[in-house]
């Protein structure tokens, strides 16, 4: 059961950022395991169990990232990440094809939400085509999103929109190359107790209707055909 991150969690994250080398990591590996990775895995397990209860038919899986960076993609950086994240999602051979719930902890702060990691162009084309066919559902979801303060829509946009929406409220979705619906915050006391468990459960509950909408896009017909 997750009981909270600790001051040692934060100290480790800053430590690995400024000492990103094997000798420092090996000397502090036990701190990493007990104060960072295991609490993250415990929190991930609770969120997976919670979301599985909400959507038992979805076959959700949970992934906790490793601290080791891909050696092929270091690009001058050290071999270790200074933050960790987990995701809860449906399994897929193309893991960018489906939306996922996620939580991330970094030295400066934390974030959580729902979205894609580099959504496929076809996924976004299917989203635009669906909104063209039936804009009302996404209009309601967008109005619901705009009426609260926990989450914001964050997008990576095309330079030019691929098409025009039927209503101005839908324009951000038509401009998006990829997106997330997320909350970002500095480190706070709730991370050091079970308070964050309730916060994530409430947030993920709010995001479930968006997940239900996006996760079915993969089955939509290819609008290019």
C-alpha positions as CSV (number, residue, x, y, z in Angstrom):
1,X,0.0,0.0,0.0
2,X,1.3,3.5,-0.9
3,X,2.1,5.5,2.2
4,X,3.7,8.5,0.6
5,X,6.9,9.7,-0.9
6,X,9.6,11.1,1.4
7,X,12.2,13.8,1.8
8,X,14.7,11.1,0.7
9,X,12.7,10.7,-2.6
10,X,13.2,14.4,-3.4
11,X,16.8,14.3,-2.3
12,X,17.5,11.4,-4.6
13,X,15.8,13.1,-7.6
14,X,18.0,16.2,-7.2
15,X,21.0,14.1,-6.5
16,X,20.8,12.1,-9.6
17,X,20.2,15.2,-11.7
18,X,23.5,16.7,-10.6
19,X,25.4,13.4,-10.2
20,X,24.2,11.5,-13.3
21,X,26.8,8.8,-13.3
22,X,27.0,5.1,-12.4
23,X,29.2,5.5,-9.3
24,X,26.8,7.9,-7.6
25,X,23.7,5.9,-8.6
26,X,25.2,2.6,-7.3
27,X,26.1,4.3,-4.0
28,X,22.5,5.5,-3.6
29,X,20.7,2.5,-5.3
30,X,19.0,1.4,-2.1
31,X,17.6,4.8,-1.5
32,X,16.3,4.8,-5.1
33,X,14.6,1.4,-4.6
34,X,13.1,2.0,-1.2
35,X,12.2,5.7,-1.4
36,X,11.4,6.2,-5.1
37,X,10.8,3.2,-7.2
38,X,8.8,1.1,-4.7
39,X,6.5,3.9,-3.6
40,X,5.9,4.7,-7.2
41,X,5.1,1.1,-8.0
42,X,2.8,1.0,-5.0
43,X,0.9,4.1,-6.1
44,X,0.8,2.7,-9.7
45,X,-0.7,-0.6,-8.4
46,X,-3.4,1.2,-6.5
47,X,-4.4,3.4,-9.5
48,X,-4.4,0.3,-11.7
49,X,-6.7,-1.5,-9.3
50,X,-8.9,1.6,-9.0
51,X,-9.3,2.0,-12.8
52,X,-9.7,-1.7,-13.4
53,X,-12.7,-1.6,-11.0
54,X,-14.1,1.3,-13.0
55,X,-13.6,-0.3,-16.4
56,X,-13.2,-4.1,-15.8
57,X,-13.8,-4.9,-19.4
58,X,-10.9,-2.8,-20.6
59,X,-8.1,-5.2,-19.8
60,X,-5.9,-2.4,-18.4
61,X,-2.3,-2.9,-17.7
62,X,0.2,-0.9,-15.6
63,X,3.7,0.2,-16.5
64,X,6.3,1.9,-14.3
65,X,9.2,3.4,-16.1
66,X,12.7,2.3,-15.4
67,X,15.2,4.9,-14.3
68,X,17.7,3.8,-16.9
69,X,17.7,5.8,-20.1
70,X,17.8,4.0,-23.5
71,X,21.5,4.0,-24.3
72,X,20.6,4.7,-28.0
73,X,19.0,8.0,-27.0
74,X,21.3,9.6,-24.5
75,X,22.1,12.6,-26.7
76,X,24.8,13.8,-24.3
77,X,22.7,13.2,-21.2
78,X,23.6,11.0,-18.3
79,X,22.4,7.3,-18.2
80,X,19.7,7.9,-15.6
81,X,16.3,9.7,-15.5
82,X,15.8,12.2,-12.6
83,X,12.1,11.4,-12.5
84,X,9.7,8.5,-12.8
85,X,6.3,8.0,-14.2
86,X,3.6,5.2,-14.5
87,X,0.9,4.6,-17.0
88,X,-2.4,2.6,-17.0
89,X,-3.6,1.7,-20.4
90,X,-4.8,-1.1,-22.7
91,X,-2.1,-3.3,-24.1
92,X,-1.3,-2.5,-27.8
93,X,1.4,-3.5,-30.2
94,X,1.7,0.1,-31.1
95,X,1.8,1.7,-27.7
96,X,1.2,5.3,-29.0
97,X,-2.1,4.2,-30.6
98,X,-4.1,4.3,-27.4
99,X,-4.7,6.9,-24.7
100,X,-3.2,6.3,-21.2
101,X,-3.7,7.5,-17.7
102,X,-0.4,8.7,-16.2
103,X,1.4,10.2,-13.2
104,X,4.9,11.6,-13.2
105,X,7.1,12.8,-10.4
106,X,10.1,15.1,-11.1
107,X,12.4,17.2,-8.9
108,X,10.5,20.4,-9.6
109,X,7.0,19.0,-9.3
110,X,4.4,16.4,-10.4
111,X,1.7,15.9,-13.0
112,X,-1.0,13.5,-14.0
113,X,-3.7,13.2,-16.6
114,X,-4.9,11.4,-19.7
115,X,-3.5,11.5,-23.2
116,X,-1.2,10.2,-25.9
117,X,2.5,10.1,-26.1
118,X,3.0,11.3,-29.7
119,X,-0.4,10.3,-31.1
120,X,-0.3,8.8,-34.6
121,X,-1.4,11.1,-37.4
122,X,-4.1,8.5,-38.2
123,X,-5.5,8.7,-34.7
124,X,-5.9,12.5,-34.9
125,X,-7.4,12.2,-38.4
126,X,-9.9,9.8,-37.0
127,X,-10.7,12.2,-34.2
128,X,-11.3,15.0,-36.6
129,X,-13.5,12.8,-38.8
130,X,-15.5,11.7,-35.8
131,X,-16.1,15.3,-34.7
132,X,-17.1,16.1,-38.3
133,X,-19.7,13.3,-38.2
134,X,-21.0,14.0,-34.7
135,X,-19.7,17.2,-33.1
136,X,-22.1,17.3,-30.2
137,X,-20.4,14.7,-28.0
138,X,-17.0,16.4,-28.1
139,X,-18.7,19.8,-27.7
140,X,-20.2,18.5,-24.4
141,X,-16.9,17.0,-23.3
142,X,-15.0,20.3,-24.1
143,X,-17.6,22.4,-22.2
144,X,-17.2,20.0,-19.3
145,X,-13.5,20.4,-19.4
146,X,-13.7,24.2,-19.5
147,X,-16.0,24.3,-16.5
148,X,-13.5,23.0,-14.0
149,X,-10.0,24.0,-12.9
150,X,-8.1,20.7,-12.1
151,X,-7.2,19.9,-15.7
152,X,-6.1,21.8,-18.8
153,X,-5.9,20.7,-22.4
154,X,-2.3,20.8,-23.6
155,X,-1.6,20.3,-27.2
156,X,1.2,20.0,-29.7
157,X,-0.2,21.8,-32.7
158,X,0.1,21.6,-36.5
159,X,1.4,24.8,-38.1
160,X,-1.8,24.8,-40.1
161,X,-5.1,23.2,-39.0
162,X,-5.9,20.1,-41.1
163,X,-9.6,21.2,-41.4
164,X,-12.1,23.6,-39.8
165,X,-14.4,22.7,-37.0
166,X,-18.2,23.2,-37.1
167,X,-17.9,25.3,-33.9
168,X,-15.1,27.5,-32.5
169,X,-15.1,25.5,-29.2
170,X,-13.7,22.5,-31.1
171,X,-10.8,24.4,-32.7
172,X,-8.1,23.2,-30.3
173,X,-8.8,19.6,-31.1
174,X,-8.6,20.3,-34.9
175,X,-5.2,22.0,-34.5
176,X,-3.7,19.3,-32.3
177,X,-1.0,17.0,-33.5
178,X,-1.0,15.3,-30.1
179,X,-2.5,16.2,-26.8
180,X,-3.0,15.5,-23.1
181,X,-5.6,16.6,-20.5
182,X,-3.4,17.2,-17.5
183,X,-2.7,18.8,-14.2
184,X,0.8,20.1,-13.2
185,X,1.8,21.3,-9.8
186,X,4.9,21.9,-7.6
187,X,5.9,19.4,-5.0
188,X,3.5,19.6,-2.0
189,X,2.5,18.0,1.2
190,X,-0.1,15.7,-0.3
191,X,2.7,13.7,-2.1
192,X,4.1,12.7,1.3
193,X,0.9,10.9,2.5
194,X,-2.1,9.0,1.2
195,X,-3.8,12.2,0.3
196,X,-2.4,12.0,-3.2
197,X,-4.2,8.6,-3.7
198,X,-7.6,10.3,-3.3
199,X,-6.5,13.2,-5.5
200,X,-5.6,10.9,-8.3
201,X,-8.7,8.8,-8.0
202,X,-11.0,11.8,-8.2
203,X,-9.0,13.2,-11.2
204,X,-9.0,9.9,-13.1
205,X,-12.8,9.5,-12.4
206,X,-13.3,12.9,-14.0
207,X,-11.2,11.8,-17.0
208,X,-13.0,8.4,-17.6
209,X,-15.6,9.8,-20.1
210,X,-12.7,11.2,-22.2
211,X,-10.9,7.9,-22.0
212,X,-14.1,6.1,-23.2
213,X,-14.3,8.5,-26.2
214,X,-10.6,8.4,-27.2
215,X,-9.9,4.7,-26.7
216,X,-12.5,3.7,-29.3
217,X,-10.9,5.9,-32.1
218,X,-8.7,3.0,-33.2
219,X,-11.7,1.1,-34.4
220,X,-13.0,4.0,-36.5
221,X,-12.7,3.7,-40.3
222,X,-9.7,5.3,-41.9
223,X,-11.0,8.7,-43.1
224,X,-8.4,8.7,-45.9
225,X,-10.1,5.8,-47.7
